[in-house]
Amino acid sequence: MPQLDTSTWLITVVFSTITLFSLMQLKVSLHNFPQMPSIKHHQPTKTDNPWELKWTKIYSPLSLPLQ
């Protein structure tokens, strides 16, 4: 059975890593980022819910008196 030649694997991995790093750096450097992002003021909106207008009480079955 022939033996697998692994002598070039280190060179292949190193150059692949360098190439991928270079491509990613180039891609990021060509991207246009906003210089000064503006702050957006958000006003919370109040919604009128029918259950807020009246007082309600929720009775738990365990808190009811025994019959």
All heavy atoms as TSV, in Angstrom:
chain	resi	resn	atom	element	x	y	z
A	1	MET	N	N	0.858	-1.171	0.000
A	1	MET	CA	C	0.000	0.000	0.000
A	1	MET	C	C	0.912	1.245	0.000
A	1	MET	O	O	1.762	1.375	0.878
A	1	MET	CB	C	-0.880	-0.037	1.251
A	1	MET	CG	C	-1.901	1.029	1.283
A	1	MET	SD	S	-3.016	0.655	2.642
A	1	MET	CE	C	-4.026	2.050	2.569
A	2	PRO	N	N	0.687	2.189	-0.925
A	2	PRO	CA	C	1.562	3.364	-0.987
A	2	PRO	C	C	1.296	4.319	0.182
A	2	PRO	O	O	0.189	4.396	0.688
A	2	PRO	CB	C	1.206	4.010	-2.321
A	2	PRO	CG	C	-0.137	3.499	-2.646
A	2	PRO	CD	C	-0.271	2.158	-2.008
A	3	GLN	N	N	2.334	5.001	0.558
A	3	GLN	CA	C	2.223	5.940	1.679
A	3	GLN	C	C	1.827	7.317	1.157
A	3	GLN	O	O	2.279	7.731	0.084
A	3	GLN	CB	C	3.557	6.023	2.410
A	3	GLN	CG	C	3.433	6.795	3.679
A	3	GLN	CD	C	4.263	6.147	4.774
A	3	GLN	OE1	O	4.967	5.184	4.497
A	3	GLN	NE2	N	4.153	6.663	5.959
A	4	LEU	N	N	0.994	7.998	1.952
A	4	LEU	CA	C	0.512	9.314	1.555
A	4	LEU	C	C	1.612	10.344	1.803
A	4	LEU	O	O	2.183	10.406	2.884
A	4	LEU	CB	C	-0.736	9.672	2.365
A	4	LEU	CG	C	-1.434	10.975	2.022
A	4	LEU	CD1	C	-1.936	10.951	0.585
A	4	LEU	CD2	C	-2.587	11.207	2.966
A	5	ASP	N	N	1.887	11.125	0.790
A	5	ASP	CA	C	2.929	12.147	0.915
A	5	ASP	C	C	2.319	13.399	1.553
A	5	ASP	O	O	1.475	14.063	0.963
A	5	ASP	CB	C	3.493	12.474	-0.468
A	5	ASP	CG	C	4.602	13.495	-0.382
A	5	ASP	OD1	O	5.225	13.618	0.688
A	5	ASP	OD2	O	4.838	14.178	-1.396
A	6	THR	N	N	2.742	13.708	2.783
A	6	THR	CA	C	2.184	14.853	3.514
A	6	THR	C	C	3.184	15.990	3.630
A	6	THR	O	O	2.997	16.891	4.434
A	6	THR	CB	C	1.753	14.416	4.922
A	6	THR	OG1	O	2.894	13.918	5.602
A	6	THR	CG2	C	0.659	13.385	4.861
A	7	SER	N	N	4.222	15.974	2.833
A	7	SER	CA	C	5.261	16.988	2.961
A	7	SER	C	C	4.787	18.374	2.524
A	7	SER	O	O	5.303	19.386	2.999
A	7	SER	CB	C	6.502	16.583	2.174
A	7	SER	OG	O	6.181	16.501	0.803
A	8	THR	N	N	3.820	18.463	1.642
A	8	THR	CA	C	3.367	19.771	1.148
A	8	THR	C	C	2.154	20.304	1.910
A	8	THR	O	O	1.666	21.391	1.599
A	8	THR	CB	C	3.008	19.686	-0.341
A	8	THR	OG1	O	1.956	18.728	-0.498
A	8	THR	CG2	C	4.197	19.262	-1.166
A	9	TRP	N	N	1.653	19.565	2.870
A	9	TRP	CA	C	0.445	19.995	3.573
A	9	TRP	C	C	0.669	21.265	4.376
A	9	TRP	O	O	-0.182	22.145	4.420
A	9	TRP	CB	C	-0.061	18.878	4.484
A	9	TRP	CG	C	-0.747	17.778	3.744
A	9	TRP	CD1	C	-0.722	17.543	2.414
A	9	TRP	CD2	C	-1.557	16.761	4.314
A	9	TRP	NE1	N	-1.464	16.441	2.102
A	9	TRP	CE2	C	-1.991	15.935	3.259
A	9	TRP	CE3	C	-1.952	16.456	5.586
A	9	TRP	CZ2	C	-2.813	14.835	3.461
A	9	TRP	CZ3	C	-2.762	15.365	5.800
A	9	TRP	CH2	C	-3.188	14.566	4.727
A	10	LEU	N	N	1.812	21.381	5.020
A	10	LEU	CA	C	2.085	22.561	5.829
A	10	LEU	C	C	2.110	23.818	4.948
A	10	LEU	O	O	1.494	24.833	5.292
A	10	LEU	CB	C	3.416	22.409	6.565
A	10	LEU	CG	C	3.816	23.606	7.420
A	10	LEU	CD1	C	2.855	23.798	8.569
A	10	LEU	CD2	C	5.237	23.415	7.911
A	11	ILE	N	N	2.757	23.739	3.832
A	11	ILE	CA	C	2.829	24.883	2.918
A	11	ILE	C	C	1.430	25.238	2.408
A	11	ILE	O	O	1.056	26.409	2.347
A	11	ILE	CB	C	3.793	24.569	1.745
A	11	ILE	CG1	C	5.210	24.419	2.263
A	11	ILE	CG2	C	3.719	25.654	0.682
A	11	ILE	CD1	C	6.191	23.910	1.231
A	12	THR	N	N	0.647	24.239	2.093
A	12	THR	CA	C	-0.704	24.471	1.581
A	12	THR	C	C	-1.577	25.147	2.644
A	12	THR	O	O	-2.295	26.114	2.348
A	12	THR	CB	C	-1.342	23.133	1.150
A	12	THR	OG1	O	-0.507	22.509	0.182
A	12	THR	CG2	C	-2.718	23.356	0.582
A	13	VAL	N	N	-1.508	24.676	3.870
A	13	VAL	CA	C	-2.324	25.250	4.945
A	13	VAL	C	C	-1.874	26.677	5.249
A	13	VAL	O	O	-2.704	27.584	5.414
A	13	VAL	CB	C	-2.247	24.347	6.203
A	13	VAL	CG1	C	-2.826	25.057	7.406
A	13	VAL	CG2	C	-2.947	23.034	5.959
A	14	VAL	N	N	-0.590	26.911	5.304
A	14	VAL	CA	C	-0.077	28.245	5.620
A	14	VAL	C	C	-0.465	29.242	4.535
A	14	VAL	O	O	-0.981	30.328	4.831
A	14	VAL	CB	C	1.460	28.203	5.830
A	14	VAL	CG1	C	2.046	29.612	5.836
A	14	VAL	CG2	C	1.812	27.456	7.086
A	15	PHE	N	N	-0.280	28.896	3.292
A	15	PHE	CA	C	-0.613	29.821	2.213
A	15	PHE	C	C	-2.118	30.004	2.056
A	15	PHE	O	O	-2.582	31.090	1.697
A	15	PHE	CB	C	0.035	29.388	0.900
A	15	PHE	CG	C	1.471	29.819	0.800
A	15	PHE	CD1	C	2.478	28.894	0.937
A	15	PHE	CD2	C	1.796	31.145	0.606
A	15	PHE	CE1	C	3.805	29.273	0.864
A	15	PHE	CE2	C	3.117	31.546	0.527
A	15	PHE	CZ	C	4.129	30.611	0.659
A	16	SER	N	N	-2.875	28.989	2.339
A	16	SER	CA	C	-4.340	29.137	2.302
A	16	SER	C	C	-4.801	30.098	3.394
A	16	SER	O	O	-5.680	30.944	3.171
A	16	SER	CB	C	-5.019	27.783	2.485
A	16	SER	OG	O	-4.712	26.929	1.423
A	17	THR	N	N	-4.222	29.980	4.564
A	17	THR	CA	C	-4.576	30.865	5.664
A	17	THR	C	C	-4.200	32.313	5.337
A	17	THR	O	O	-4.986	33.238	5.559
A	17	THR	CB	C	-3.872	30.410	6.956
A	17	THR	OG1	O	-4.189	29.045	7.202
A	17	THR	CG2	C	-4.294	31.250	8.131
A	18	ILE	N	N	-3.017	32.504	4.803
A	18	ILE	CA	C	-2.577	33.854	4.430
A	18	ILE	C	C	-3.482	34.438	3.347
A	18	ILE	O	O	-3.884	35.609	3.415
A	18	ILE	CB	C	-1.097	33.829	3.968
A	18	ILE	CG1	C	-0.190	33.519	5.139
A	18	ILE	CG2	C	-0.714	35.146	3.306
A	18	ILE	CD1	C	1.248	33.263	4.758
A	19	THR	N	N	-3.847	33.631	2.372
A	19	THR	CA	C	-4.718	34.097	1.299
A	19	THR	C	C	-6.097	34.466	1.829
A	19	THR	O	O	-6.650	35.522	1.486
A	19	THR	CB	C	-4.836	33.020	0.207
A	19	THR	OG1	O	-3.541	32.673	-0.258
A	19	THR	CG2	C	-5.694	33.502	-0.939
A	20	LEU	N	N	-6.673	33.626	2.678
A	20	LEU	CA	C	-7.995	33.923	3.241
A	20	LEU	C	C	-7.956	35.186	4.102
A	20	LEU	O	O	-8.867	36.017	4.053
A	20	LEU	CB	C	-8.495	32.734	4.054
A	20	LEU	CG	C	-9.032	31.568	3.237
A	20	LEU	CD1	C	-9.348	30.393	4.151
A	20	LEU	CD2	C	-10.257	31.978	2.464
A	21	PHE	N	N	-6.908	35.333	4.893
A	21	PHE	CA	C	-6.775	36.522	5.726
A	21	PHE	C	C	-6.672	37.774	4.850
A	21	PHE	O	O	-7.318	38.790	5.121
A	21	PHE	CB	C	-5.543	36.377	6.634
A	21	PHE	CG	C	-5.324	37.560	7.511
A	21	PHE	CD1	C	-6.100	37.761	8.633
A	21	PHE	CD2	C	-4.332	38.473	7.196
A	21	PHE	CE1	C	-5.896	38.865	9.439
A	21	PHE	CE2	C	-4.121	39.571	7.998
A	21	PHE	CZ	C	-4.903	39.777	9.125
A	22	SER	N	N	-5.877	37.699	3.806
A	22	SER	CA	C	-5.707	38.846	2.903
A	22	SER	C	C	-7.015	39.207	2.207
A	22	SER	O	O	-7.358	40.388	2.078
A	22	SER	CB	C	-4.645	38.546	1.859
A	22	SER	OG	O	-3.420	38.257	2.459
A	23	LEU	N	N	-7.740	38.208	1.763
A	23	LEU	CA	C	-9.015	38.479	1.090
A	23	LEU	C	C	-10.036	39.108	2.041
A	23	LEU	O	O	-10.775	40.021	1.666
A	23	LEU	CB	C	-9.573	37.195	0.482
A	23	LEU	CG	C	-8.858	36.698	-0.773
A	23	LEU	CD1	C	-9.420	35.338	-1.185
A	23	LEU	CD2	C	-8.999	37.693	-1.899
A	24	MET	N	N	-10.072	38.619	3.273
A	24	MET	CA	C	-11.006	39.189	4.243
A	24	MET	C	C	-10.626	40.631	4.590
A	24	MET	O	O	-11.487	41.494	4.743
A	24	MET	CB	C	-11.070	38.330	5.503
A	24	MET	CG	C	-11.776	37.007	5.297
A	24	MET	SD	S	-13.452	37.193	4.657
A	24	MET	CE	C	-14.215	38.015	6.026
A	25	GLN	N	N	-9.327	40.893	4.729
A	25	GLN	CA	C	-8.886	42.260	5.004
A	25	GLN	C	C	-9.246	43.193	3.851
A	25	GLN	O	O	-9.681	44.326	4.059
A	25	GLN	CB	C	-7.370	42.285	5.237
A	25	GLN	CG	C	-6.946	41.645	6.532
A	25	GLN	CD	C	-7.455	42.400	7.734
A	25	GLN	OE1	O	-7.438	43.615	7.756
A	25	GLN	NE2	N	-7.928	41.674	8.720
A	26	LEU	N	N	-9.070	42.732	2.655
A	26	LEU	CA	C	-9.413	43.532	1.489
A	26	LEU	C	C	-10.915	43.796	1.430
A	26	LEU	O	O	-11.351	44.916	1.148
A	26	LEU	CB	C	-8.937	42.820	0.222
A	26	LEU	CG	C	-9.141	43.549	-1.086
A	26	LEU	CD1	C	-8.288	44.805	-1.140
A	26	LEU	CD2	C	-8.814	42.629	-2.243
A	27	LYS	N	N	-11.696	42.782	1.717
A	27	LYS	CA	C	-13.154	42.922	1.691
A	27	LYS	C	C	-13.623	43.925	2.742
A	27	LYS	O	O	-14.461	44.780	2.468
A	27	LYS	CB	C	-13.797	41.562	1.923
A	27	LYS	CG	C	-15.288	41.547	1.774
A	27	LYS	CD	C	-15.783	40.134	1.890
A	27	LYS	CE	C	-17.268	40.049	1.781
A	27	LYS	NZ	N	-17.774	40.302	0.459
A	28	VAL	N	N	-13.053	43.850	3.927
A	28	VAL	CA	C	-13.461	44.761	5.001
A	28	VAL	C	C	-12.973	46.179	4.705
A	28	VAL	O	O	-13.679	47.153	4.974
A	28	VAL	CB	C	-12.932	44.247	6.366
A	28	VAL	CG1	C	-13.079	45.298	7.443
A	28	VAL	CG2	C	-13.650	42.976	6.759
A	29	SER	N	N	-11.796	46.305	4.155
A	29	SER	CA	C	-11.259	47.641	3.900
A	29	SER	C	C	-12.027	48.368	2.791
A	29	SER	O	O	-12.054	49.593	2.763
A	29	SER	CB	C	-9.780	47.558	3.538
A	29	SER	OG	O	-9.615	46.971	2.272
A	30	LEU	N	N	-12.644	47.636	1.885
A	30	LEU	CA	C	-13.406	48.261	0.807
A	30	LEU	C	C	-14.861	48.540	1.187
A	30	LEU	O	O	-15.594	49.160	0.418
A	30	LEU	CB	C	-13.370	47.380	-0.441
A	30	LEU	CG	C	-12.002	47.246	-1.102
A	30	LEU	CD1	C	-12.098	46.296	-2.286
A	30	LEU	CD2	C	-11.476	48.589	-1.545
A	31	HIS	N	N	-15.267	48.096	2.350
A	31	HIS	CA	C	-16.643	48.313	2.794
A	31	HIS	C	C	-16.808	49.743	3.285
A	31	HIS	O	O	-15.949	50.266	3.992
A	31	HIS	CB	C	-17.004	47.323	3.896
A	31	HIS	CG	C	-18.428	47.382	4.306
A	31	HIS	ND1	N	-19.439	46.869	3.543
A	31	HIS	CD2	C	-19.013	47.911	5.390
A	31	HIS	CE1	C	-20.587	47.070	4.147
A	31	HIS	NE2	N	-20.351	47.709	5.281
A	32	ASN	N	N	-17.909	50.382	2.929
A	32	ASN	CA	C	-18.168	51.760	3.354
A	32	ASN	C	C	-18.973	51.751	4.650
A	32	ASN	O	O	-20.151	51.395	4.666
A	32	ASN	CB	C	-18.946	52.514	2.273
A	32	ASN	CG	C	-18.101	52.726	1.048
A	32	ASN	OD1	O	-16.894	52.922	1.154
A	32	ASN	ND2	N	-18.725	52.668	-0.113
A	33	PHE	N	N	-18.325	52.175	5.725
A	33	PHE	CA	C	-18.990	52.277	7.011
A	33	PHE	C	C	-19.460	53.710	7.215
A	33	PHE	O	O	-18.803	54.651	6.766
A	33	PHE	CB	C	-18.033	51.886	8.147
A	33	PHE	CG	C	-17.646	50.441	8.134
A	33	PHE	CD1	C	-16.410	50.050	7.638
A	33	PHE	CD2	C	-18.501	49.468	8.609
A	33	PHE	CE1	C	-16.044	48.721	7.619
A	33	PHE	CE2	C	-18.141	48.142	8.596
A	33	PHE	CZ	C	-16.912	47.766	8.103
A	34	PRO	N	N	-20.563	53.923	7.923
A	34	PRO	CA	C	-20.999	55.298	8.193
A	34	PRO	C	C	-20.008	55.990	9.140
A	34	PRO	O	O	-19.510	55.390	10.086
A	34	PRO	CB	C	-22.373	55.129	8.835
A	34	PRO	CG	C	-22.437	53.719	9.276
A	34	PRO	CD	C	-21.495	52.931	8.423
A	35	GLN	N	N	-19.735	57.264	8.858
A	35	GLN	CA	C	-18.761	57.994	9.666
A	35	GLN	C	C	-19.301	58.313	11.053
A	35	GLN	O	O	-18.696	57.983	12.052
A	35	GLN	CB	C	-18.354	59.286	8.950
A	35	GLN	CG	C	-17.632	59.037	7.645
A	35	GLN	CD	C	-16.309	58.308	7.845
A	35	GLN	OE1	O	-15.637	58.514	8.838
A	35	GLN	NE2	N	-15.964	57.455	6.913
A	36	MET	N	N	-20.426	58.991	11.094
A	36	MET	CA	C	-21.023	59.351	12.378
A	36	MET	C	C	-22.485	58.898	12.377
A	36	MET	O	O	-23.330	59.566	11.783
A	36	MET	CB	C	-20.960	60.870	12.599
A	36	MET	CG	C	-19.565	61.387	12.838
A	36	MET	SD	S	-18.889	60.806	14.392
A	36	MET	CE	C	-19.948	61.606	15.544
A	37	PRO	N	N	-22.773	57.796	12.994
A	37	PRO	CA	C	-24.180	57.366	13.013
A	37	PRO	C	C	-25.019	58.339	13.843
A	37	PRO	O	O	-24.610	58.784	14.906
A	37	PRO	CB	C	-24.125	55.978	13.652
A	37	PRO	CG	C	-22.828	55.915	14.371
A	37	PRO	CD	C	-21.896	56.879	13.707
A	38	SER	N	N	-26.161	58.694	13.331
A	38	SER	CA	C	-27.021	59.640	14.035
A	38	SER	C	C	-27.860	58.909	15.083
A	38	SER	O	O	-28.264	57.758	14.907
A	38	SER	CB	C	-27.941	60.347	13.048
A	38	SER	OG	O	-28.758	59.383	12.430
A	39	ILE	N	N	-28.133	59.601	16.150
A	39	ILE	CA	C	-28.926	59.033	17.241
A	39	ILE	C	C	-30.398	59.283	16.938
A	39	ILE	O	O	-30.808	60.418	16.668
A	39	ILE	CB	C	-28.532	59.669	18.584
A	39	ILE	CG1	C	-27.067	59.376	18.878
A	39	ILE	CG2	C	-29.440	59.172	19.699
A	39	ILE	CD1	C	-26.541	60.094	20.096
A	40	LYS	N	N	-31.169	58.240	16.981
A	40	LYS	CA	C	-32.599	58.372	16.725
A	40	LYS	C	C	-33.327	58.401	18.063
A	40	LYS	O	O	-33.195	57.493	18.878
A	40	LYS	CB	C	-33.101	57.202	15.884
A	40	LYS	CG	C	-32.512	57.191	14.503
A	40	LYS	CD	C	-33.073	56.054	13.693
A	40	LYS	CE	C	-32.471	56.077	12.305
A	40	LYS	NZ	N	-32.941	54.974	11.493
A	41	HIS	N	N	-34.097	59.457	18.254
A	41	HIS	CA	C	-34.878	59.570	19.484
A	41	HIS	C	C	-36.208	58.865	19.279
A	41	HIS	O	O	-36.951	59.163	18.343
A	41	HIS	CB	C	-35.106	61.041	19.833
A	41	HIS	CG	C	-33.825	61.745	20.132
A	41	HIS	ND1	N	-33.094	61.498	21.271
A	41	HIS	CD2	C	-33.111	62.662	19.430
A	41	HIS	CE1	C	-32.012	62.240	21.264
A	41	HIS	NE2	N	-31.992	62.956	20.149
A	42	HIS	N	N	-36.462	57.957	20.169
A	42	HIS	CA	C	-37.682	57.155	20.042
A	42	HIS	C	C	-38.644	57.535	21.160
A	42	HIS	O	O	-38.297	57.478	22.336
A	42	HIS	CB	C	-37.334	55.672	20.122
A	42	HIS	CG	C	-38.519	54.779	20.104
A	42	HIS	ND1	N	-39.319	54.625	19.003
A	42	HIS	CD2	C	-39.058	53.991	21.056
A	42	HIS	CE1	C	-40.292	53.785	19.288
A	42	HIS	NE2	N	-40.158	53.398	20.529
A	43	GLN	N	N	-39.843	57.927	20.774
A	43	GLN	CA	C	-40.869	58.231	21.752
A	43	GLN	C	C	-41.750	57.001	21.930
A	43	GLN	O	O	-42.353	56.530	20.972
A	43	GLN	CB	C	-41.740	59.398	21.275
A	43	GLN	CG	C	-40.977	60.697	21.156
A	43	GLN	CD	C	-40.701	61.292	22.522
A	43	GLN	OE1	O	-40.278	60.581	23.426
A	43	GLN	NE2	N	-40.942	62.568	22.662
A	44	PRO	N	N	-41.832	56.477	23.146
A	44	PRO	CA	C	-42.709	55.315	23.330
A	44	PRO	C	C	-44.174	55.716	23.173
A	44	PRO	O	O	-44.595	56.773	23.643
A	44	PRO	CB	C	-42.409	54.863	24.758
A	44	PRO	CG	C	-41.808	56.040	25.426
A	44	PRO	CD	C	-41.149	56.880	24.369
A	45	THR	N	N	-44.884	54.886	22.500
A	45	THR	CA	C	-46.299	55.170	22.281
A	45	THR	C	C	-47.121	54.462	23.337
A	45	THR	O	O	-46.877	53.308	23.683
A	45	THR	CB	C	-46.735	54.704	20.886
A	45	THR	OG1	O	-46.425	53.313	20.760
A	45	THR	CG2	C	-46.010	55.469	19.798
A	46	LYS	N	N	-48.102	55.173	23.847
A	46	LYS	CA	C	-48.970	54.622	24.872
A	46	LYS	C	C	-50.222	54.084	24.202
A	46	LYS	O	O	-50.921	54.810	23.495
A	46	LYS	CB	C	-49.335	55.714	25.877
A	46	LYS	CG	C	-50.296	55.299	26.923
A	46	LYS	CD	C	-49.548	54.680	28.073
A	46	LYS	CE	C	-50.510	54.482	29.227
A	46	LYS	NZ	N	-50.700	53.131	29.577
A	47	THR	N	N	-50.502	52.815	24.397
A	47	THR	CA	C	-51.707	52.231	23.821
A	47	THR	C	C	-52.754	52.084	24.914
A	47	THR	O	O	-52.440	51.732	26.054
A	47	THR	CB	C	-51.411	50.853	23.204
A	47	THR	OG1	O	-50.844	50.010	24.208
A	47	THR	CG2	C	-50.421	50.983	22.065
A	48	ASP	N	N	-53.969	52.363	24.556
A	48	ASP	CA	C	-55.076	52.224	25.513
A	48	ASP	C	C	-55.631	50.815	25.441
A	48	ASP	O	O	-56.205	50.417	24.429
A	48	ASP	CB	C	-56.180	53.234	25.189
A	48	ASP	CG	C	-55.681	54.643	25.434
A	48	ASP	OD1	O	-54.842	54.826	26.334
A	48	ASP	OD2	O	-56.127	55.549	24.711
A	49	ASN	N	N	-55.446	50.110	26.517
A	49	ASN	CA	C	-55.961	48.745	26.593
A	49	ASN	C	C	-57.196	48.738	27.480
A	49	ASN	O	O	-57.230	49.419	28.506
A	49	ASN	CB	C	-54.900	47.806	27.184
A	49	ASN	CG	C	-53.684	47.707	26.290
A	49	ASN	OD1	O	-53.800	47.699	25.086
A	49	ASN	ND2	N	-52.519	47.646	26.902
A	50	PRO	N	N	-58.203	47.970	27.138
A	50	PRO	CA	C	-59.434	47.979	27.945
A	50	PRO	C	C	-59.207	47.484	29.369
A	50	PRO	O	O	-59.891	47.909	30.291
A	50	PRO	CB	C	-60.391	47.073	27.180
A	50	PRO	CG	C	-59.610	46.401	26.128
A	50	PRO	CD	C	-58.313	47.128	25.977
A	51	TRP	N	N	-58.237	46.613	29.574
A	51	TRP	CA	C	-58.043	46.090	30.919
A	51	TRP	C	C	-57.293	47.077	31.806
A	51	TRP	O	O	-57.193	46.877	33.002
A	51	TRP	CB	C	-57.318	44.750	30.874
A	51	TRP	CG	C	-56.025	44.777	30.121
A	51	TRP	CD1	C	-54.823	45.159	30.577
A	51	TRP	CD2	C	-55.843	44.403	28.763
A	51	TRP	NE1	N	-53.882	45.069	29.597
A	51	TRP	CE2	C	-54.478	44.591	28.457
A	51	TRP	CE3	C	-56.691	43.926	27.761
A	51	TRP	CZ2	C	-53.944	44.321	27.209
A	51	TRP	CZ3	C	-56.153	43.660	26.524
A	51	TRP	CH2	C	-54.804	43.847	26.256
A	52	GLU	N	N	-56.774	48.151	31.245
A	52	GLU	CA	C	-56.109	49.150	32.076
A	52	GLU	C	C	-57.113	50.128	32.671
A	52	GLU	O	O	-56.786	50.862	33.602
A	52	GLU	CB	C	-55.067	49.908	31.255
A	52	GLU	CG	C	-53.869	49.071	30.896
A	52	GLU	CD	C	-52.845	49.847	30.083
A	52	GLU	OE1	O	-53.156	50.966	29.648
A	52	GLU	OE2	O	-51.760	49.311	29.878
A	53	LEU	N	N	-58.301	50.187	32.141
A	53	LEU	CA	C	-59.287	51.148	32.595
A	53	LEU	C	C	-60.020	50.698	33.849
A	53	LEU	O	O	-60.553	51.521	34.581
A	53	LEU	CB	C	-60.307	51.412	31.478
A	53	LEU	CG	C	-59.710	52.000	30.189
A	53	LEU	CD1	C	-60.788	52.118	29.137
A	53	LEU	CD2	C	-59.061	53.338	30.471
A	54	LYS	N	N	-60.085	49.434	34.087
A	54	LYS	CA	C	-60.820	48.957	35.245
A	54	LYS	C	C	-59.941	48.044	36.092
A	54	LYS	O	O	-58.967	47.474	35.613
A	54	LYS	CB	C	-62.083	48.215	34.807
A	54	LYS	CG	C	-61.827	47.024	33.916
A	54	LYS	CD	C	-63.131	46.426	33.448
A	54	LYS	CE	C	-62.850	45.278	32.496
A	54	LYS	NZ	N	-64.046	44.675	31.991
A	55	TRP	N	N	-60.300	47.956	37.353
A	55	TRP	CA	C	-59.542	47.143	38.291
A	55	TRP	C	C	-60.006	45.697	38.162
A	55	TRP	O	O	-61.203	45.412	38.157
A	55	TRP	CB	C	-59.777	47.641	39.718
A	55	TRP	CG	C	-59.026	46.876	40.727
A	55	TRP	CD1	C	-57.739	47.037	41.078
A	55	TRP	CD2	C	-59.536	45.814	41.538
A	55	TRP	NE1	N	-57.387	46.157	42.054
A	55	TRP	CE2	C	-58.469	45.377	42.357
A	55	TRP	CE3	C	-60.769	45.174	41.659
A	55	TRP	CZ2	C	-58.606	44.353	43.271
A	55	TRP	CZ3	C	-60.891	44.155	42.576
A	55	TRP	CH2	C	-59.824	43.761	43.366
A	56	THR	N	N	-59.077	44.806	38.008
A	56	THR	CA	C	-59.414	43.390	37.912
A	56	THR	C	C	-58.586	42.615	38.914
A	56	THR	O	O	-57.480	43.018	39.275
A	56	THR	CB	C	-59.131	42.827	36.507
A	56	THR	OG1	O	-57.768	43.023	36.199
A	56	THR	CG2	C	-59.996	43.488	35.458
A	57	LYS	N	N	-59.139	41.533	39.350
A	57	LYS	CA	C	-58.420	40.668	40.268
A	57	LYS	C	C	-58.519	39.248	39.735
A	57	LYS	O	O	-59.590	38.786	39.362
A	57	LYS	CB	C	-59.008	40.739	41.671
A	57	LYS	CG	C	-58.206	39.962	42.672
A	57	LYS	CD	C	-58.685	40.213	44.080
A	57	LYS	CE	C	-57.796	39.464	45.040
A	57	LYS	NZ	N	-58.201	39.690	46.415
A	58	ILE	N	N	-57.400	38.586	39.707
A	58	ILE	CA	C	-57.382	37.215	39.223
A	58	ILE	C	C	-57.348	36.305	40.445
A	58	ILE	O	O	-56.479	36.445	41.306
A	58	ILE	CB	C	-56.156	36.965	38.326
A	58	ILE	CG1	C	-56.208	37.892	37.113
A	58	ILE	CG2	C	-56.093	35.517	37.905
A	58	ILE	CD1	C	-54.962	37.871	36.283
A	59	TYR	N	N	-58.310	35.421	40.513
A	59	TYR	CA	C	-58.387	34.485	41.625
A	59	TYR	C	C	-57.697	33.189	41.259
A	59	TYR	O	O	-58.030	32.556	40.275
A	59	TYR	CB	C	-59.849	34.191	41.987
A	59	TYR	CG	C	-60.539	35.384	42.612
A	59	TYR	CD1	C	-61.341	36.199	41.850
A	59	TYR	CD2	C	-60.360	35.660	43.960
A	59	TYR	CE1	C	-61.968	37.295	42.409
A	59	TYR	CE2	C	-60.976	36.744	44.536
A	59	TYR	CZ	C	-61.786	37.561	43.746
A	59	TYR	OH	O	-62.395	38.630	44.317
A	60	SER	N	N	-56.753	32.844	42.058
A	60	SER	CA	C	-56.088	31.572	41.867
A	60	SER	C	C	-56.940	30.484	42.488
A	60	SER	O	O	-57.509	30.683	43.584
A	60	SER	CB	C	-54.712	31.623	42.510
A	60	SER	OG	O	-54.138	30.341	42.477
A	61	PRO	N	N	-57.062	29.314	41.870
A	61	PRO	CA	C	-57.879	28.254	42.455
A	61	PRO	C	C	-57.389	27.833	43.842
A	61	PRO	O	O	-58.174	27.417	44.680
A	61	PRO	CB	C	-57.755	27.103	41.474
A	61	PRO	CG	C	-57.303	27.705	40.202
A	61	PRO	CD	C	-56.552	28.943	40.554
A	62	LEU	N	N	-56.116	27.988	44.110
A	62	LEU	CA	C	-55.611	27.576	45.412
A	62	LEU	C	C	-55.939	28.597	46.502
A	62	LEU	O	O	-55.942	28.273	47.690
A	62	LEU	CB	C	-54.082	27.391	45.340
A	62	LEU	CG	C	-53.640	26.244	44.409
A	62	LEU	CD1	C	-52.114	26.224	44.319
A	62	LEU	CD2	C	-54.147	24.919	44.900
A	63	SER	N	N	-56.217	29.841	46.125
A	63	SER	CA	C	-56.523	30.860	47.135
A	63	SER	C	C	-58.014	30.965	47.453
A	63	SER	O	O	-58.398	31.685	48.356
A	63	SER	CB	C	-56.005	32.220	46.655
A	63	SER	OG	O	-56.766	32.655	45.564
A	64	LEU	N	N	-58.843	30.248	46.677
A	64	LEU	CA	C	-60.279	30.296	46.948
A	64	LEU	C	C	-60.588	29.501	48.210
A	64	LEU	O	O	-59.907	28.520	48.542
A	64	LEU	CB	C	-61.043	29.692	45.758
A	64	LEU	CG	C	-61.005	30.504	44.461
A	64	LEU	CD1	C	-61.674	29.722	43.343
A	64	LEU	CD2	C	-61.690	31.826	44.659
A	65	PRO	N	N	-61.621	29.900	48.958
A	65	PRO	CA	C	-61.976	29.133	50.170
A	65	PRO	C	C	-62.511	27.741	49.793
A	65	PRO	O	O	-63.118	27.548	48.745
A	65	PRO	CB	C	-63.070	29.984	50.820
A	65	PRO	CG	C	-63.561	30.891	49.749
A	65	PRO	CD	C	-62.468	31.063	48.756
A	66	LEU	N	N	-62.258	26.828	50.672
A	66	LEU	CA	C	-62.729	25.454	50.420
A	66	LEU	C	C	-64.225	25.385	50.584
A	66	LEU	O	O	-64.812	25.995	51.452
A	66	LEU	CB	C	-62.049	24.491	51.391
A	66	LEU	CG	C	-60.535	24.357	51.193
A	66	LEU	CD1	C	-59.961	23.486	52.301
A	66	LEU	CD2	C	-60.226	23.767	49.856
A	67	GLN	N	N	-64.864	24.576	49.758
A	67	GLN	CA	C	-66.321	24.452	49.837
A	67	GLN	C	C	-66.713	23.113	50.410
A	67	GLN	O	O	-66.094	22.128	50.261
A	67	GLN	CB	C	-66.932	24.610	48.446
A	67	GLN	CG	C	-66.729	26.015	47.914
A	67	GLN	CD	C	-67.364	26.185	46.548
A	67	GLN	OE1	O	-67.919	25.239	45.981
A	67	GLN	NE2	N	-67.271	27.363	46.007
